[in-house]
Amino acid sequence: MDVQAKENRKEIRYPVQAEVVVERASGEKIVASTVNISGGGLLLNLPSAVDFEVGETVTCGVKLYAQKPPQPWGSGRVVRVENSLIAIDFRNAPPRGHFEPAGS
């Protein structure tokens, strides 16, 4: 890891694997999996490259329980896109309504 990337990180990242549903402003829902989680955001692995734009606002729900739908996690901004990886920052993101689990 380079020094600049290390300095930009304000939160500890935890390697947690969980299913996430990312909802775009259009209503499109994409299922992804977490690579890591911090107090300020998520790094997600998508099943394939998706055309997310840096700055795009999304809402996320994380599946925490096997027999329940994803739980609301919050609205955030896409801050990095690399092939099938996207980073979402929840700090300073505008509210965008509430999350509706996939299939509801």
CNS distance restraints for C-alpha pairs under 8 A (distance, minus, plus):
assign (resid   1 and name CA) (resid   5 and name CA) 6.77 0.50 0.50
assign (resid   1 and name CA) (resid   6 and name CA) 6.86 0.50 0.50
assign (resid   2 and name CA) (resid   6 and name CA) 6.44 0.50 0.50
assign (resid   3 and name CA) (resid   7 and name CA) 6.20 0.50 0.50
assign (resid   4 and name CA) (resid   8 and name CA) 6.33 0.50 0.50
assign (resid   5 and name CA) (resid   9 and name CA) 6.65 0.50 0.50
assign (resid  11 and name CA) (resid  38 and name CA) 5.84 0.50 0.50
assign (resid  11 and name CA) (resid  39 and name CA) 6.02 0.50 0.50
assign (resid  11 and name CA) (resid  40 and name CA) 6.56 0.50 0.50
assign (resid  12 and name CA) (resid  38 and name CA) 5.74 0.50 0.50
assign (resid  12 and name CA) (resid  39 and name CA) 7.39 0.50 0.50
assign (resid  13 and name CA) (resid  36 and name CA) 5.99 0.50 0.50
assign (resid  13 and name CA) (resid  37 and name CA) 5.46 0.50 0.50
assign (resid  13 and name CA) (resid  38 and name CA) 4.56 0.50 0.50
assign (resid  13 and name CA) (resid  39 and name CA) 7.86 0.50 0.50
assign (resid  14 and name CA) (resid  36 and name CA) 5.24 0.50 0.50
assign (resid  14 and name CA) (resid  37 and name CA) 5.23 0.50 0.50
assign (resid  14 and name CA) (resid  38 and name CA) 6.16 0.50 0.50
assign (resid  15 and name CA) (resid  35 and name CA) 6.04 0.50 0.50
assign (resid  15 and name CA) (resid  36 and name CA) 4.29 0.50 0.50
assign (resid  15 and name CA) (resid  37 and name CA) 6.55 0.50 0.50
assign (resid  16 and name CA) (resid  34 and name CA) 6.41 0.50 0.50
assign (resid  16 and name CA) (resid  35 and name CA) 6.28 0.50 0.50
assign (resid  16 and name CA) (resid  36 and name CA) 5.20 0.50 0.50
assign (resid  16 and name CA) (resid  37 and name CA) 6.36 0.50 0.50
assign (resid  17 and name CA) (resid  33 and name CA) 6.46 0.50 0.50
assign (resid  17 and name CA) (resid  34 and name CA) 5.12 0.50 0.50
assign (resid  17 and name CA) (resid  35 and name CA) 6.11 0.50 0.50
assign (resid  17 and name CA) (resid  36 and name CA) 7.15 0.50 0.50
assign (resid  18 and name CA) (resid  33 and name CA) 5.52 0.50 0.50
assign (resid  18 and name CA) (resid  34 and name CA) 5.44 0.50 0.50
assign (resid  18 and name CA) (resid  62 and name CA) 6.80 0.50 0.50
assign (resid  18 and name CA) (resid  63 and name CA) 6.29 0.50 0.50
assign (resid  18 and name CA) (resid  64 and name CA) 7.06 0.50 0.50
assign (resid  19 and name CA) (resid  31 and name CA) 6.99 0.50 0.50
assign (resid  19 and name CA) (resid  32 and name CA) 5.95 0.50 0.50
assign (resid  19 and name CA) (resid  33 and name CA) 4.59 0.50 0.50
assign (resid  19 and name CA) (resid  34 and name CA) 6.58 0.50 0.50
assign (resid  19 and name CA) (resid  62 and name CA) 5.95 0.50 0.50
assign (resid  19 and name CA) (resid  63 and name CA) 5.29 0.50 0.50
assign (resid  19 and name CA) (resid  64 and name CA) 7.95 0.50 0.50
assign (resid  19 and name CA) (resid  70 and name CA) 7.90 0.50 0.50
assign (resid  20 and name CA) (resid  31 and name CA) 5.72 0.50 0.50
assign (resid  20 and name CA) (resid  32 and name CA) 5.13 0.50 0.50
assign (resid  20 and name CA) (resid  33 and name CA) 5.53 0.50 0.50
assign (resid  20 and name CA) (resid  34 and name CA) 6.85 0.50 0.50
assign (resid  20 and name CA) (resid  60 and name CA) 6.63 0.50 0.50
assign (resid  20 and name CA) (resid  61 and name CA) 5.57 0.50 0.50
assign (resid  20 and name CA) (resid  62 and name CA) 4.47 0.50 0.50
assign (resid  20 and name CA) (resid  63 and name CA) 6.06 0.50 0.50
assign (resid  20 and name CA) (resid  70 and name CA) 7.04 0.50 0.50
assign (resid  21 and name CA) (resid  29 and name CA) 6.30 0.50 0.50
assign (resid  21 and name CA) (resid  30 and name CA) 5.58 0.50 0.50
assign (resid  21 and name CA) (resid  31 and name CA) 4.54 0.50 0.50
assign (resid  21 and name CA) (resid  32 and name CA) 6.21 0.50 0.50
assign (resid  21 and name CA) (resid  60 and name CA) 5.66 0.50 0.50
assign (resid  21 and name CA) (resid  61 and name CA) 5.22 0.50 0.50
assign (resid  21 and name CA) (resid  62 and name CA) 6.53 0.50 0.50
assign (resid  21 and name CA) (resid  70 and name CA) 7.14 0.50 0.50
assign (resid  21 and name CA) (resid 101 and name CA) 7.48 0.50 0.50
assign (resid  21 and name CA) (resid 102 and name CA) 7.05 0.50 0.50
assign (resid  22 and name CA) (resid  29 and name CA) 5.52 0.50 0.50
assign (resid  22 and name CA) (resid  30 and name CA) 5.15 0.50 0.50
assign (resid  22 and name CA) (resid  31 and name CA) 6.32 0.50 0.50
assign (resid  22 and name CA) (resid  32 and name CA) 7.27 0.50 0.50
assign (resid  22 and name CA) (resid  58 and name CA) 6.49 0.50 0.50
assign (resid  22 and name CA) (resid  59 and name CA) 5.83 0.50 0.50
assign (resid  22 and name CA) (resid  60 and name CA) 4.66 0.50 0.50
assign (resid  22 and name CA) (resid  61 and name CA) 6.71 0.50 0.50
assign (resid  23 and name CA) (resid  27 and name CA) 5.95 0.50 0.50
assign (resid  23 and name CA) (resid  28 and name CA) 5.70 0.50 0.50
assign (resid  23 and name CA) (resid  29 and name CA) 4.46 0.50 0.50
assign (resid  23 and name CA) (resid  30 and name CA) 6.51 0.50 0.50
assign (resid  23 and name CA) (resid  58 and name CA) 5.58 0.50 0.50
assign (resid  23 and name CA) (resid  59 and name CA) 5.11 0.50 0.50
assign (resid  23 and name CA) (resid  60 and name CA) 6.22 0.50 0.50
assign (resid  23 and name CA) (resid  99 and name CA) 7.71 0.50 0.50
assign (resid  24 and name CA) (resid  28 and name CA) 5.38 0.50 0.50
assign (resid  24 and name CA) (resid  29 and name CA) 6.47 0.50 0.50
assign (resid  24 and name CA) (resid  57 and name CA) 7.03 0.50 0.50
assign (resid  24 and name CA) (resid  58 and name CA) 4.91 0.50 0.50
assign (resid  24 and name CA) (resid  59 and name CA) 6.71 0.50 0.50
assign (resid  25 and name CA) (resid  57 and name CA) 7.02 0.50 0.50
assign (resid  25 and name CA) (resid  58 and name CA) 6.49 0.50 0.50
assign (resid  29 and name CA) (resid 102 and name CA) 6.90 0.50 0.50
assign (resid  30 and name CA) (resid  46 and name CA) 7.96 0.50 0.50
assign (resid  31 and name CA) (resid  46 and name CA) 7.07 0.50 0.50
assign (resid  31 and name CA) (resid  47 and name CA) 7.73 0.50 0.50
assign (resid  32 and name CA) (resid  44 and name CA) 6.25 0.50 0.50
assign (resid  32 and name CA) (resid  45 and name CA) 5.68 0.50 0.50
assign (resid  32 and name CA) (resid  46 and name CA) 4.61 0.50 0.50
assign (resid  32 and name CA) (resid  47 and name CA) 6.45 0.50 0.50
assign (resid  33 and name CA) (resid  44 and name CA) 5.55 0.50 0.50
assign (resid  33 and name CA) (resid  45 and name CA) 5.31 0.50 0.50
assign (resid  33 and name CA) (resid  46 and name CA) 6.60 0.50 0.50
assign (resid  34 and name CA) (resid  42 and name CA) 6.78 0.50 0.50
assign (resid  34 and name CA) (resid  43 and name CA) 5.90 0.50 0.50
assign (resid  34 and name CA) (resid  44 and name CA) 4.47 0.50 0.50
assign (resid  34 and name CA) (resid  45 and name CA) 6.13 0.50 0.50
assign (resid  35 and name CA) (resid  42 and name CA) 7.62 0.50 0.50
assign (resid  35 and name CA) (resid  43 and name CA) 5.39 0.50 0.50
assign (resid  35 and name CA) (resid  44 and name CA) 5.43 0.50 0.50
assign (resid  35 and name CA) (resid  45 and name CA) 6.38 0.50 0.50
assign (resid  36 and name CA) (resid  42 and name CA) 6.00 0.50 0.50
assign (resid  36 and name CA) (resid  43 and name CA) 5.35 0.50 0.50
assign (resid  36 and name CA) (resid  44 and name CA) 7.31 0.50 0.50
assign (resid  37 and name CA) (resid  41 and name CA) 6.09 0.50 0.50
assign (resid  37 and name CA) (resid  42 and name CA) 4.66 0.50 0.50
assign (resid  37 and name CA) (resid  43 and name CA) 6.50 0.50 0.50
assign (resid  38 and name CA) (resid  42 and name CA) 6.34 0.50 0.50
assign (resid  40 and name CA) (resid  89 and name CA) 5.82 0.50 0.50
assign (resid  40 and name CA) (resid  90 and name CA) 5.39 0.50 0.50
assign (resid  40 and name CA) (resid  91 and name CA) 5.77 0.50 0.50
assign (resid  41 and name CA) (resid  76 and name CA) 7.76 0.50 0.50
assign (resid  41 and name CA) (resid  87 and name CA) 7.29 0.50 0.50
assign (resid  41 and name CA) (resid  88 and name CA) 5.35 0.50 0.50
assign (resid  41 and name CA) (resid  89 and name CA) 4.42 0.50 0.50
assign (resid  41 and name CA) (resid  90 and name CA) 5.25 0.50 0.50
assign (resid  41 and name CA) (resid  91 and name CA) 7.58 0.50 0.50
assign (resid  42 and name CA) (resid  87 and name CA) 5.78 0.50 0.50
assign (resid  42 and name CA) (resid  88 and name CA) 5.27 0.50 0.50
assign (resid  42 and name CA) (resid  89 and name CA) 6.81 0.50 0.50
assign (resid  43 and name CA) (resid  85 and name CA) 6.97 0.50 0.50
assign (resid  43 and name CA) (resid  86 and name CA) 5.85 0.50 0.50
assign (resid  43 and name CA) (resid  87 and name CA) 4.42 0.50 0.50
assign (resid  43 and name CA) (resid  88 and name CA) 6.41 0.50 0.50
assign (resid  44 and name CA) (resid  85 and name CA) 5.54 0.50 0.50
assign (resid  44 and name CA) (resid  86 and name CA) 5.31 0.50 0.50
assign (resid  44 and name CA) (resid  87 and name CA) 6.23 0.50 0.50
assign (resid  44 and name CA) (resid  88 and name CA) 7.94 0.50 0.50
assign (resid  45 and name CA) (resid  84 and name CA) 5.70 0.50 0.50
assign (resid  45 and name CA) (resid  85 and name CA) 4.65 0.50 0.50
assign (resid  45 and name CA) (resid  86 and name CA) 6.69 0.50 0.50
assign (resid  46 and name CA) (resid  50 and name CA) 7.53 0.50 0.50
assign (resid  46 and name CA) (resid  84 and name CA) 5.01 0.50 0.50
assign (resid  46 and name CA) (resid  85 and name CA) 6.15 0.50 0.50
assign (resid  46 and name CA) (resid  86 and name CA) 7.71 0.50 0.50
assign (resid  47 and name CA) (resid  84 and name CA) 6.85 0.50 0.50
assign (resid  48 and name CA) (resid  83 and name CA) 7.77 0.50 0.50
assign (resid  48 and name CA) (resid  84 and name CA) 5.31 0.50 0.50
assign (resid  49 and name CA) (resid  83 and name CA) 5.17 0.50 0.50
assign (resid  49 and name CA) (resid  84 and name CA) 4.22 0.50 0.50
assign (resid  49 and name CA) (resid  85 and name CA) 7.67 0.50 0.50
assign (resid  50 and name CA) (resid  83 and name CA) 7.76 0.50 0.50
assign (resid  50 and name CA) (resid  84 and name CA) 6.76 0.50 0.50
assign (resid  52 and name CA) (resid  56 and name CA) 7.06 0.50 0.50
assign (resid  52 and name CA) (resid  78 and name CA) 7.54 0.50 0.50
assign (resid  52 and name CA) (resid  81 and name CA) 6.94 0.50 0.50
assign (resid  52 and name CA) (resid  86 and name CA) 7.94 0.50 0.50
assign (resid  53 and name CA) (resid  78 and name CA) 6.87 0.50 0.50
assign (resid  53 and name CA) (resid  81 and name CA) 7.35 0.50 0.50
assign (resid  54 and name CA) (resid  77 and name CA) 7.47 0.50 0.50
assign (resid  54 and name CA) (resid  78 and name CA) 5.03 0.50 0.50
assign (resid  54 and name CA) (resid  79 and name CA) 5.11 0.50 0.50
assign (resid  54 and name CA) (resid  80 and name CA) 5.92 0.50 0.50
assign (resid  54 and name CA) (resid  81 and name CA) 6.80 0.50 0.50
assign (resid  55 and name CA) (resid  77 and name CA) 5.44 0.50 0.50
assign (resid  55 and name CA) (resid  78 and name CA) 5.24 0.50 0.50
assign (resid  55 and name CA) (resid  79 and name CA) 6.07 0.50 0.50
assign (resid  56 and name CA) (resid  77 and name CA) 5.49 0.50 0.50
assign (resid  56 and name CA) (resid  78 and name CA) 5.40 0.50 0.50
assign (resid  57 and name CA) (resid  75 and name CA) 6.89 0.50 0.50
assign (resid  57 and name CA) (resid  76 and name CA) 5.60 0.50 0.50
assign (resid  57 and name CA) (resid  77 and name CA) 4.48 0.50 0.50
assign (resid  57 and name CA) (resid  78 and name CA) 6.45 0.50 0.50
assign (resid  57 and name CA) (resid  93 and name CA) 7.46 0.50 0.50
assign (resid  57 and name CA) (resid  94 and name CA) 7.86 0.50 0.50
assign (resid  58 and name CA) (resid  75 and name CA) 5.59 0.50 0.50
assign (resid  58 and name CA) (resid  76 and name CA) 5.55 0.50 0.50
assign (resid  58 and name CA) (resid  77 and name CA) 6.19 0.50 0.50
assign (resid  58 and name CA) (resid  78 and name CA) 7.33 0.50 0.50
assign (resid  58 and name CA) (resid  96 and name CA) 7.94 0.50 0.50
assign (resid  59 and name CA) (resid  73 and name CA) 7.57 0.50 0.50
assign (resid  59 and name CA) (resid  74 and name CA) 5.63 0.50 0.50
assign (resid  59 and name CA) (resid  75 and name CA) 4.16 0.50 0.50
assign (resid  59 and name CA) (resid  76 and name CA) 6.28 0.50 0.50
assign (resid  59 and name CA) (resid  96 and name CA) 7.24 0.50 0.50
assign (resid  59 and name CA) (resid  98 and name CA) 7.86 0.50 0.50
assign (resid  59 and name CA) (resid  99 and name CA) 6.37 0.50 0.50
assign (resid  60 and name CA) (resid  72 and name CA) 6.36 0.50 0.50
assign (resid  60 and name CA) (resid  73 and name CA) 5.43 0.50 0.50
assign (resid  60 and name CA) (resid  74 and name CA) 5.63 0.50 0.50
assign (resid  60 and name CA) (resid  75 and name CA) 6.31 0.50 0.50
assign (resid  60 and name CA) (resid  76 and name CA) 7.87 0.50 0.50
assign (resid  60 and name CA) (resid  99 and name CA) 6.96 0.50 0.50
assign (resid  61 and name CA) (resid  70 and name CA) 4.98 0.50 0.50
assign (resid  61 and name CA) (resid  71 and name CA) 4.98 0.50 0.50
assign (resid  61 and name CA) (resid  72 and name CA) 4.34 0.50 0.50
assign (resid  61 and name CA) (resid  73 and name CA) 5.00 0.50 0.50
assign (resid  61 and name CA) (resid  74 and name CA) 7.19 0.50 0.50
assign (resid  61 and name CA) (resid  99 and name CA) 6.72 0.50 0.50
assign (resid  61 and name CA) (resid 101 and name CA) 7.02 0.50 0.50
assign (resid  62 and name CA) (resid  70 and name CA) 4.70 0.50 0.50
assign (resid  62 and name CA) (resid  71 and name CA) 5.19 0.50 0.50
assign (resid  62 and name CA) (resid  72 and name CA) 6.54 0.50 0.50
assign (resid  62 and name CA) (resid  73 and name CA) 6.25 0.50 0.50
assign (resid  63 and name CA) (resid  68 and name CA) 7.37 0.50 0.50
assign (resid  63 and name CA) (resid  69 and name CA) 6.20 0.50 0.50
assign (resid  63 and name CA) (resid  70 and name CA) 3.86 0.50 0.50
assign (resid  63 and name CA) (resid  71 and name CA) 5.92 0.50 0.50
assign (resid  64 and name CA) (resid  68 and name CA) 7.79 0.50 0.50
assign (resid  64 and name CA) (resid  70 and name CA) 6.59 0.50 0.50
assign (resid  64 and name CA) (resid  71 and name CA) 6.83 0.50 0.50
assign (resid  65 and name CA) (resid  69 and name CA) 7.55 0.50 0.50
assign (resid  65 and name CA) (resid  70 and name CA) 7.77 0.50 0.50
assign (resid  69 and name CA) (resid 101 and name CA) 6.01 0.50 0.50
assign (resid  69 and name CA) (resid 102 and name CA) 7.68 0.50 0.50
assign (resid  70 and name CA) (resid 101 and name CA) 5.84 0.50 0.50
assign (resid  70 and name CA) (resid 102 and name CA) 7.93 0.50 0.50
assign (resid  71 and name CA) (resid 101 and name CA) 7.60 0.50 0.50
assign (resid  72 and name CA) (resid  98 and name CA) 7.58 0.50 0.50
assign (resid  72 and name CA) (resid  99 and name CA) 5.70 0.50 0.50
assign (resid  72 and name CA) (resid 100 and name CA) 7.97 0.50 0.50
assign (resid  74 and name CA) (resid  90 and name CA) 6.93 0.50 0.50
assign (resid  74 and name CA) (resid  99 and name CA) 7.73 0.50 0.50
assign (resid  75 and name CA) (resid  90 and name CA) 6.14 0.50 0.50
assign (resid  75 and name CA) (resid  93 and name CA) 6.33 0.50 0.50
assign (resid  75 and name CA) (resid  94 and name CA) 7.05 0.50 0.50
assign (resid  75 and name CA) (resid  95 and name CA) 6.05 0.50 0.50
assign (resid  75 and name CA) (resid  96 and name CA) 6.33 0.50 0.50
assign (resid  76 and name CA) (resid  88 and name CA) 5.86 0.50 0.50
assign (resid  76 and name CA) (resid  89 and name CA) 5.24 0.50 0.50
assign (resid  76 and name CA) (resid  90 and name CA) 4.13 0.50 0.50
assign (resid  76 and name CA) (resid  91 and name CA) 7.03 0.50 0.50
assign (resid  76 and name CA) (resid  92 and name CA) 7.84 0.50 0.50
assign (resid  76 and name CA) (resid  93 and name CA) 4.93 0.50 0.50
assign (resid  76 and name CA) (resid  94 and name CA) 7.32 0.50 0.50
assign (resid  77 and name CA) (resid  88 and name CA) 5.41 0.50 0.50
assign (resid  77 and name CA) (resid  89 and name CA) 5.33 0.50 0.50
assign (resid  77 and name CA) (resid  90 and name CA) 6.50 0.50 0.50
assign (resid  77 and name CA) (resid  93 and name CA) 6.04 0.50 0.50
assign (resid  78 and name CA) (resid  86 and name CA) 6.83 0.50 0.50
assign (resid  78 and name CA) (resid  87 and name CA) 5.78 0.50 0.50
assign (resid  78 and name CA) (resid  88 and name CA) 4.49 0.50 0.50
assign (resid  78 and name CA) (resid  89 and name CA) 6.41 0.50 0.50
assign (resid  79 and name CA) (resid  86 and name CA) 7.56 0.50 0.50
assign (resid  79 and name CA) (resid  87 and name CA) 5.60 0.50 0.50
assign (resid  79 and name CA) (resid  88 and name CA) 5.75 0.50 0.50
assign (resid  79 and name CA) (resid  89 and name CA) 6.43 0.50 0.50
assign (resid  80 and name CA) (resid  85 and name CA) 7.99 0.50 0.50
assign (resid  80 and name CA) (resid  86 and name CA) 5.53 0.50 0.50
assign (resid  80 and name CA) (resid  87 and name CA) 5.02 0.50 0.50
assign (resid  80 and name CA) (resid  88 and name CA) 7.36 0.50 0.50
assign (resid  81 and name CA) (resid  85 and name CA) 5.88 0.50 0.50
assign (resid  81 and name CA) (resid  86 and name CA) 4.58 0.50 0.50
assign (resid  81 and name CA) (resid  87 and name CA) 6.65 0.50 0.50
assign (resid  82 and name CA) (resid  86 and name CA) 6.36 0.50 0.50
assign (resid  89 and name CA) (resid  93 and name CA) 7.49 0.50 0.50
assign (resid 100 and name CA) (resid 104 and name CA) 6.56 0.50 0.50
